[in-house]
Structure formats: C-alpha cells, structure tokens
Amino acid sequence: MEKKPSGLIGRLLGGSLVTQIMIGLVAGVLLAWLSKETAVTVGLLGSLFVSALKAVAPLLVLVLVIASIANHRHGQKTNIRPIVALYLLSTFFAAVVAVVFSHLVPQTLTLDATNTDITPPSGIVEVLRGLLMSMVANPITALMEANYIGILVWGIGLGLAFRHSSETTKNLLNDASNAVTWVVRIVIRCAPIGIFGLVASILASTGFNVLWSYAHLLTLLIGCMLLMALVFNPMLVFWKTRRNPYPLVFTCLRESGVTAFFTRSSAANIPVNMALAKRMNLDEDTYSVSIPLGATISMAGASITITVLTLAAVNTLGISIDVPTAILLSLVASLCACGASGVAGGSLLLIPVACNMFGIPNDVAMQVVAVGFIIGVLQDSAETALNSSTDILFTAAVCLAEENRLAEKA
C-alpha cells in the first residue's frame, strides 16, 4: 500500500493544487512587499513556468487531437457542434454587454500615449485572411509559433488519416498521448511556484499606482467580465443542462480561471483545462478538440476589451452612434475577438479594426492600444481568466447534458 505523505511538506505536496496556488499568491505578495529586489529576481520562476506551459501546449494539442480522432469509433458522438455554438454565443453576448454598459457608464481616454511600432490588421478582411493562412501553415512552423489554428487543422487531418491505420499504430498514438499528458501534469504541479514568481515580480516591478488613473475604465472592463462569468455564462449552462450551473461555474473559475489570470495566455492554459477535463471524467474525444478550439474562438473577454476601449475612444472624440451601429460593432468585435491570438495582449492589437468603423485614424487608434497595454496588468489577466474558464465550462456543460440525455433515455 502506498504510503501517504507525512509532515507539513508532505501535506502541501499532496494537497489541493488550488490551495497551493493561493499559498504561492500570498507568498508572492509578501515577498514583493518585503523585498522588491528579491521579488524581481524570483520572477524567473514565473517566466520558467509560463514558458514550460507554452512549450508543451502545442505538442499536447497536436498529439491529443490526432489520437482522439484516430481512435474515434463510428457512431460515437463528440458533441463539438453545440460547444462551438456556446462559444460563439458567449463571445457575441459579451460584446452586447460591453455596448450596453459603455452606454450606461460612458468612458473617456486621455489620448496622449506615444505611438508604437506594432502594426495591427487593417480590417476584418485581413483578420479573416490571417485565419485562413494560419489554417494552411507548415505543421512544423505551426508548432514552433504556437499557431493553434494550424495545429488543429493538421491534427484533424492526420487523425482522420490514422483512422484507417492498424490497431498497433493507434495504440502507439494513445501511448504518445499518455506520455505528453504525463509531462503536462508535471508542469502543472509547478504552478504554485510559478505563480509565486509571477506575482512577486509583477508587484515589485510595476505595482498598481499607474492603474489608479484608469480605475473607472478598469472597473467597467472587469465588471463586464464578471457579469459574463457569473450571470450570462451560467444562464447558457442552465439552458444546456437544466440544472444549477453555479457549482460547475465556480469549479471552472477556481481550477482554470485562477491559473489563467496569472499566465495571461489562453494558449498556455490549455494543459490546465485538459487536466481539469480529465479529472471531471469528460469525454476525451470531445475535450481534446474543444479545449484547443476554445482557446481560439471562445473569446468573450477579448470581445469586451475591444468593444469597451473602442467606445471609450468614440466618446472621447465626440462621435455619436445609433443602435444599428452598436449591433454592428458587437458583430465586428466578436469576429475580431475570434481572430485574437492566444497570447497576452492579443485582443488589444485588434482594437484599430473596430475603431476603423467610426473613421478613427490609425494613429489615434494605436494610442488606445497603448492605453490598453498600460492597464493590461489587470485587464489582460481578467480577460484571459474569463476566456479560458469558459472553454472548460461549456465543454463540461455539453458533456454533462449528453450524459443526462443518455441516462433519461436508458
């Protein structure tokens, strides 16, 4: 019989990962308060953790998608379609929420930020063109650059091809999937140490003083994201499952949202969501595709960011908009959000696309992007927490709804 861990260290190592993350968070805050120089130094631990997640995530997605599709049996449902529908509905609803509350609590900006060398997409056509080009990217390049659209396309294609292979080959794919998953579990167990380093270095190097000048804007952004996470997403889950959604919502926020808040990357949080889906005993054929897909198109937080900052620029310049234009902005913001990359700050680069709807010059739009980077310490963290926790939330909701349907049918 396996011996249980004893002593304080043993209990910590064998305890809840979320509890350990919270301990790391508190320790990071204390270290930043006691010694800023040491806190900046231990930031290396956070960088190593995020880099490890980003390194293993593309390979994990490719291997899992190939293995799950190759071993898929004819007649077995994967429930991807209703999950994608929930992803898109949530992203659109988020833009509508942002439009409504931006009208109720209008924001203005001080557009005196310096220009940046970043070149955003020039319009929706370029965003869509970028998505299509990502689909046909070289597979090696897609892995190296963490191009999850390309990885998904190659994973699905190879998976379909391997469905006609021998059982030995399929077993090899399963073994490869299990091996990569084992590596991911090791990386995820390092989350408390990584978050300790991230929190300590962020507080020590930037602090939150710069955020006070944008407190109202941050309050609106984070308030809209909380409204989506705690009201509208639960409504969609209830519509799908017909049961109290909040136990599932809080589980996803606690297990996925907390980690995503600090890594600030939906792509880096893919292994965390995969591990949570496995612990929840969800259908692997479903979540191995829906989770990486969600990191690309489930972008409610990004939709809110694009809409709120665009309307803040509109208010600042005294441009009036009507209801049809607001609805069109919601659609544009949703499309832009789906085109946002799965890395920190990806949604900010698409704000100029929405600004172009109102004839706002690109140099002014880039000043809005600069403001976004200033408040990004909290804005991007909250955005990623909403985006990533929504991926696992809707995947779990659809899987549970299917289980309920089969149980009632039996």
C-alpha positions as CSV (number, residue, x, y, z in Angstrom):
1,M,0.0,0.0,0.0
2,E,1.3,3.5,-1.0
3,K,2.5,5.5,2.0
4,K,0.7,8.8,2.4
5,P,2.7,12.0,2.7
6,S,3.5,12.9,6.3
7,G,4.5,16.2,7.8
8,L,3.8,19.8,6.7
9,I,5.8,19.5,3.4
10,G,4.1,16.2,2.6
11,R,0.7,17.5,3.2
12,L,1.4,20.5,1.0
13,L,2.7,18.4,-1.9
14,G,-0.3,16.0,-1.6
15,G,-2.9,18.7,-1.1
16,S,-5.2,20.6,-3.4
17,L,-3.4,22.4,-6.3
18,V,-5.7,25.4,-5.9
19,T,-4.8,25.7,-2.2
20,Q,-1.1,25.6,-3.1
21,I,-1.6,28.3,-5.8
22,M,-3.3,30.5,-3.2
23,I,-0.3,30.0,-0.9
24,G,2.0,30.9,-3.7
25,L,0.0,34.0,-4.4
26,V,0.1,35.2,-0.8
27,A,3.8,34.4,-0.6
28,G,4.4,36.4,-3.8
29,V,2.6,39.5,-2.4
30,L,4.5,39.3,0.9
31,L,7.9,39.0,-0.9
32,A,7.1,42.0,-3.1
33,W,6.2,44.0,0.0
34,L,9.3,42.9,2.0
35,S,12.0,43.0,-0.7
36,K,11.4,44.3,-4.2
37,E,14.9,43.3,-5.5
38,T,14.4,39.7,-4.4
39,A,10.9,39.7,-5.8
40,V,12.1,40.8,-9.3
41,T,14.8,38.0,-9.1
42,V,12.3,35.2,-8.3
43,G,10.3,36.4,-11.3
44,L,12.5,33.9,-13.2
45,L,10.4,31.2,-11.6
46,G,7.2,32.6,-13.1
47,S,8.8,33.0,-16.5
48,L,10.0,29.4,-16.5
49,F,6.6,28.2,-15.6
50,V,4.8,30.1,-18.3
51,S,7.4,29.2,-20.9
52,A,7.1,25.5,-19.9
53,L,3.3,25.7,-20.4
54,K,3.7,27.4,-23.7
55,A,6.3,24.9,-24.8
56,V,4.2,21.8,-24.0
57,A,0.8,23.1,-25.0
58,P,1.2,22.9,-28.9
59,L,2.6,19.4,-28.8
60,L,-0.2,18.3,-26.4
61,V,-2.9,19.7,-28.6
62,L,-1.5,18.0,-31.8
63,V,-1.0,14.6,-30.2
64,L,-4.3,14.6,-28.3
65,V,-6.3,15.6,-31.4
66,I,-4.6,13.0,-33.6
67,A,-5.1,10.3,-31.0
68,S,-8.7,11.1,-30.2
69,I,-9.8,11.3,-33.8
70,A,-7.8,8.2,-34.9
71,N,-9.4,6.1,-32.1
72,H,-12.9,7.6,-32.7
73,R,-15.4,4.8,-33.4
74,H,-18.1,5.2,-36.0
75,G,-21.4,6.3,-34.4
76,Q,-19.7,7.8,-31.3
77,K,-20.7,11.5,-30.8
78,T,-18.2,14.1,-29.9
79,N,-20.6,17.0,-29.3
80,I,-18.3,19.6,-30.9
81,R,-21.1,21.5,-32.7
82,P,-23.1,22.6,-29.6
83,I,-19.9,23.5,-27.8
84,V,-18.9,25.8,-30.7
85,A,-22.4,27.3,-30.7
86,L,-22.0,28.2,-27.0
87,Y,-18.5,29.6,-27.6
88,L,-19.8,32.0,-30.3
89,L,-23.0,32.9,-28.4
90,S,-20.9,33.8,-25.3
91,T,-18.5,35.9,-27.4
92,F,-21.3,37.8,-29.0
93,F,-23.3,38.3,-25.8
94,A,-20.1,39.7,-24.2
95,A,-19.9,42.4,-26.9
96,V,-23.5,43.3,-26.4
97,V,-23.0,43.5,-22.6
98,A,-20.0,45.8,-23.2
99,V,-22.0,48.0,-25.6
100,V,-24.9,48.4,-23.1
101,F,-22.7,49.2,-20.1
102,S,-20.4,51.5,-22.1
103,H,-23.6,53.5,-22.9
104,L,-24.8,53.5,-19.3
105,V,-21.3,54.3,-17.9
106,P,-19.5,56.2,-20.8
107,Q,-15.8,56.3,-20.6
108,T,-13.2,58.8,-22.0
109,L,-9.5,58.5,-22.5
110,T,-6.5,60.9,-22.4
111,L,-5.2,60.1,-25.9
112,D,-1.7,61.4,-25.4
113,A,0.1,58.0,-25.4
114,T,3.2,57.6,-27.5
115,N,2.9,55.8,-30.8
116,T,4.1,52.2,-31.1
117,D,5.7,50.2,-33.8
118,I,3.1,47.5,-33.6
119,T,1.1,47.1,-36.9
120,P,-2.5,45.9,-36.4
121,P,-4.7,44.3,-39.0
122,S,-6.2,46.9,-41.4
123,G,-9.7,45.4,-41.4
124,I,-11.9,42.4,-41.0
125,V,-10.9,41.1,-44.4
126,E,-7.3,41.0,-43.2
127,V,-8.3,39.3,-39.9
128,L,-10.2,36.6,-41.9
129,R,-7.3,36.3,-44.3
130,G,-4.9,35.7,-41.4
131,L,-7.1,32.9,-40.0
132,L,-7.2,31.2,-43.4
133,M,-3.5,31.5,-43.9
134,S,-3.0,30.1,-40.4
135,M,-5.0,27.0,-41.4
136,V,-2.6,26.1,-44.2
137,A,0.6,26.9,-42.3
138,N,3.5,24.4,-42.3
139,P,2.9,22.0,-39.4
140,I,6.5,22.4,-38.0
141,T,6.1,26.2,-38.2
142,A,2.7,26.0,-36.6
143,L,4.2,24.0,-33.6
144,M,7.1,26.4,-33.3
145,E,5.0,29.5,-33.4
146,A,2.1,28.0,-31.3
147,N,-0.3,28.6,-34.2
148,Y,-3.3,26.7,-32.8
149,I,-5.5,27.1,-35.9
150,G,-2.8,25.4,-38.0
151,I,-2.2,22.8,-35.3
152,L,-5.9,21.9,-35.1
153,V,-6.2,21.6,-38.9
154,W,-3.1,19.3,-39.1
155,G,-4.3,17.3,-36.0
156,I,-7.7,16.8,-37.5
157,G,-6.3,15.9,-40.9
158,L,-3.7,13.4,-39.5
159,G,-6.3,12.0,-37.1
160,L,-8.7,11.3,-40.0
161,A,-5.9,9.6,-41.9
162,F,-4.8,7.5,-38.9
163,R,-8.4,6.2,-38.5
164,H,-7.6,3.7,-41.3
165,S,-4.3,2.6,-39.7
166,S,-3.7,-0.6,-37.8
167,E,-4.5,-1.1,-34.1
168,T,-0.8,-1.2,-33.3
169,T,-0.4,2.3,-34.8
170,K,-3.5,3.6,-32.9
171,N,-2.1,2.1,-29.6
172,L,1.2,3.9,-30.3
173,L,-0.7,7.2,-30.7
174,N,-2.5,6.5,-27.4
175,D,0.8,5.9,-25.7
176,A,2.2,9.1,-27.1
177,S,-0.8,11.0,-25.9
178,N,-0.4,9.5,-22.4
179,A,3.3,10.4,-22.4
180,V,2.7,14.0,-23.3
181,T,-0.1,14.2,-20.8
182,W,2.2,12.9,-18.1
183,V,4.7,15.7,-18.9
184,V,1.9,18.2,-18.7
185,R,0.8,17.0,-15.2
186,I,4.4,17.5,-14.0
187,V,4.4,21.1,-15.4
188,I,1.0,21.9,-13.8
189,R,2.2,20.7,-10.4
190,C,4.8,23.5,-10.6
191,A,2.0,26.1,-10.9
192,P,2.3,27.3,-7.2
193,I,6.0,28.1,-7.6
194,G,5.4,29.7,-11.0
195,I,2.6,31.9,-9.7
196,F,4.7,32.9,-6.7
197,G,7.3,34.2,-9.0
198,L,4.9,35.9,-11.4
199,V,3.0,37.7,-8.6
200,A,6.2,38.8,-6.8
201,S,7.8,40.2,-10.0
202,I,4.7,42.0,-11.3
203,L,4.0,43.7,-8.0
204,A,7.7,44.6,-7.5
205,S,8.4,45.9,-11.0
206,T,5.2,47.7,-11.9
207,G,3.0,48.0,-8.8
208,F,-0.6,49.3,-9.3
209,N,-0.1,53.0,-8.9
210,V,-0.2,53.6,-12.7
211,L,-3.7,51.9,-12.7
212,W,-5.4,54.5,-10.5
213,S,-5.7,57.0,-13.3
214,Y,-7.7,54.4,-15.3
215,A,-9.6,53.0,-12.3
216,H,-13.1,53.8,-13.9
217,L,-12.2,52.1,-17.2
218,L,-10.8,49.1,-15.4
219,T,-13.9,48.8,-13.2
220,L,-16.1,48.8,-16.3
221,L,-14.0,46.2,-18.1
222,I,-13.7,43.9,-15.2
223,G,-17.3,44.4,-14.2
224,C,-18.5,43.3,-17.7
225,M,-16.2,40.3,-17.5
226,L,-17.6,39.4,-14.0
227,L,-21.1,39.8,-15.4
228,M,-20.4,37.3,-18.2
229,A,-18.7,34.9,-15.8
230,L,-21.3,35.0,-13.1
231,V,-24.6,35.7,-14.9
232,F,-24.7,35.2,-18.7
233,N,-22.4,32.1,-18.9
234,P,-24.4,30.4,-16.1
235,M,-27.6,31.2,-18.0
236,L,-26.2,29.4,-21.1
237,V,-25.1,26.5,-19.0
238,F,-28.5,26.2,-17.3
239,W,-30.1,26.4,-20.8
240,K,-28.0,23.5,-21.8
241,T,-28.0,21.3,-18.6
242,R,-31.3,22.3,-16.9
243,R,-29.6,22.2,-13.5
244,N,-28.0,24.7,-11.1
245,P,-25.0,25.9,-13.1
246,Y,-23.0,27.6,-10.3
247,P,-21.2,24.6,-8.8
248,L,-19.7,23.9,-12.3
249,V,-19.1,27.6,-12.9
250,F,-17.2,28.1,-9.6
251,T,-15.2,24.9,-10.2
252,C,-14.1,26.1,-13.6
253,L,-13.3,29.6,-12.3
254,R,-11.3,28.2,-9.4
255,E,-9.4,25.4,-11.2
256,S,-8.9,27.2,-14.6
257,G,-9.6,30.9,-14.1
258,V,-7.1,31.4,-11.3
259,T,-4.2,29.9,-13.3
260,A,-5.2,31.7,-16.5
261,F,-5.3,35.0,-14.5
262,F,-1.6,34.8,-13.8
263,T,-0.3,33.2,-17.0
264,R,-2.3,35.7,-19.1
265,S,-2.4,33.3,-22.1
266,S,-5.3,31.1,-23.2
267,A,-2.8,29.0,-25.1
268,A,-0.6,28.5,-22.0
269,N,-3.7,27.5,-20.1
270,I,-4.8,24.7,-22.5
271,P,-2.9,22.0,-20.5
272,V,-4.6,23.2,-17.3
273,N,-8.1,22.8,-18.9
274,M,-7.1,19.5,-20.4
275,A,-6.1,18.2,-16.9
276,L,-9.3,19.5,-15.4
277,A,-11.4,17.9,-18.1
278,K,-9.7,14.6,-17.4
279,R,-10.4,14.9,-13.6
280,M,-14.0,15.7,-14.4
281,N,-14.2,12.4,-16.4
282,L,-15.4,14.3,-19.5
283,D,-15.4,12.6,-22.9
284,E,-11.8,12.8,-24.2
285,D,-12.8,12.6,-27.8
286,T,-14.7,15.9,-27.1
287,Y,-12.4,17.9,-24.9
288,S,-9.2,17.1,-26.8
289,V,-10.7,19.1,-29.7
290,S,-13.0,21.6,-28.0
291,I,-10.4,22.9,-25.5
292,P,-7.8,24.0,-28.1
293,L,-10.6,25.2,-30.3
294,G,-12.0,27.3,-27.5
295,A,-8.6,28.9,-27.0
296,T,-9.0,30.3,-30.5
297,I,-12.7,31.2,-30.8
298,S,-14.1,31.4,-27.2
299,M,-13.1,35.0,-26.6
300,A,-15.7,36.7,-24.5
301,G,-13.1,38.6,-22.6
302,A,-11.4,39.8,-25.7
303,S,-14.8,40.9,-27.2
304,I,-15.4,43.0,-24.1
305,T,-12.0,44.6,-24.2
306,I,-12.3,45.5,-27.9
307,T,-15.8,46.9,-27.5
308,V,-15.2,49.0,-24.3
309,L,-11.9,50.6,-25.5
310,T,-13.3,51.3,-28.9
311,L,-16.4,53.0,-27.4
312,A,-14.2,54.9,-25.0
313,A,-12.3,56.3,-28.0
314,V,-15.6,57.1,-29.7
315,N,-16.9,59.0,-26.6
316,T,-13.5,60.8,-26.3
317,L,-13.8,62.1,-29.9
318,G,-17.5,63.0,-29.5
319,I,-18.7,60.6,-32.1
320,S,-22.4,59.6,-31.8
321,I,-23.6,56.1,-32.6
322,D,-27.1,54.6,-33.0
323,V,-28.5,51.2,-32.1
324,P,-27.8,49.6,-35.5
325,T,-24.2,50.8,-35.4
326,A,-23.9,49.4,-31.9
327,I,-25.1,46.0,-33.0
328,L,-22.7,46.1,-36.0
329,L,-19.9,46.9,-33.5
330,S,-20.9,43.8,-31.5
331,L,-20.6,41.6,-34.5
332,V,-17.3,43.2,-35.6
333,A,-15.9,42.9,-32.0
334,S,-16.9,39.2,-31.9
335,L,-15.2,38.5,-35.2
336,C,-12.1,40.4,-34.1
337,A,-12.1,38.5,-30.8
338,C,-12.2,35.2,-32.6
339,G,-9.1,36.4,-34.6
340,A,-7.2,37.4,-31.4
341,S,-4.1,35.3,-30.8
342,G,-3.9,33.2,-27.7
343,V,-1.1,35.2,-26.1
344,A,-1.0,38.1,-23.7
345,G,-2.3,41.3,-25.2
346,G,-3.6,39.7,-28.4
347,S,-7.0,41.4,-28.3
348,L,-5.5,44.9,-28.0
349,L,-4.0,44.7,-31.4
350,L,-7.5,44.3,-33.0
351,I,-8.9,47.5,-31.4
352,P,-7.9,49.6,-34.5
353,V,-10.1,47.3,-36.7
354,A,-13.2,48.2,-34.6
355,C,-12.1,51.9,-34.5
356,N,-12.0,52.0,-38.3
357,M,-15.8,51.5,-38.3
358,F,-16.1,55.1,-36.9
359,G,-13.4,56.6,-39.1
360,I,-10.9,56.9,-36.2
361,P,-7.4,57.4,-37.7
362,N,-4.9,54.6,-37.1
363,D,-2.5,56.8,-35.1
364,V,-5.3,57.7,-32.6
365,A,-6.4,54.0,-32.5
366,M,-2.9,53.0,-31.7
367,Q,-2.9,55.4,-28.7
368,V,-6.0,53.5,-27.5
369,V,-3.9,50.3,-27.9
370,A,-1.2,51.9,-25.8
371,V,-3.7,52.7,-23.0
372,G,-4.7,49.1,-23.2
373,F,-1.2,48.0,-22.5
374,I,-0.9,50.3,-19.6
375,I,-3.9,48.7,-17.8
376,G,-3.0,45.3,-19.2
377,V,-1.7,44.1,-15.8
378,L,-5.3,43.6,-14.6
379,Q,-7.3,43.9,-17.9
380,D,-5.5,41.1,-19.7
381,S,-5.4,38.9,-16.6
382,A,-9.2,39.1,-16.1
383,E,-9.8,38.7,-19.8
384,T,-7.8,35.5,-20.0
385,A,-9.4,34.1,-16.9
386,L,-12.8,34.6,-18.5
387,N,-11.8,33.2,-21.9
388,S,-10.0,30.1,-20.6
389,S,-12.5,29.2,-17.9
390,T,-15.3,29.5,-20.4
391,D,-13.6,26.9,-22.6
392,I,-13.8,24.2,-20.0
393,L,-17.2,25.4,-18.7
394,F,-19.0,24.9,-21.9
395,T,-17.2,21.7,-22.7
396,A,-18.3,20.3,-19.4
397,A,-21.8,21.6,-19.7
398,V,-22.4,19.9,-23.1
399,C,-20.8,16.7,-21.9
400,L,-23.0,16.6,-18.8
401,A,-26.1,17.4,-20.8
402,E,-25.3,14.5,-23.1
403,E,-24.8,12.2,-20.1
404,N,-28.2,13.3,-18.7
405,R,-29.9,12.7,-22.0
406,L,-28.5,9.2,-22.3
407,A,-29.4,8.5,-18.7
408,E,-33.0,9.6,-19.2
409,K,-33.2,7.6,-22.5
410,A,-31.9,4.5,-20.7
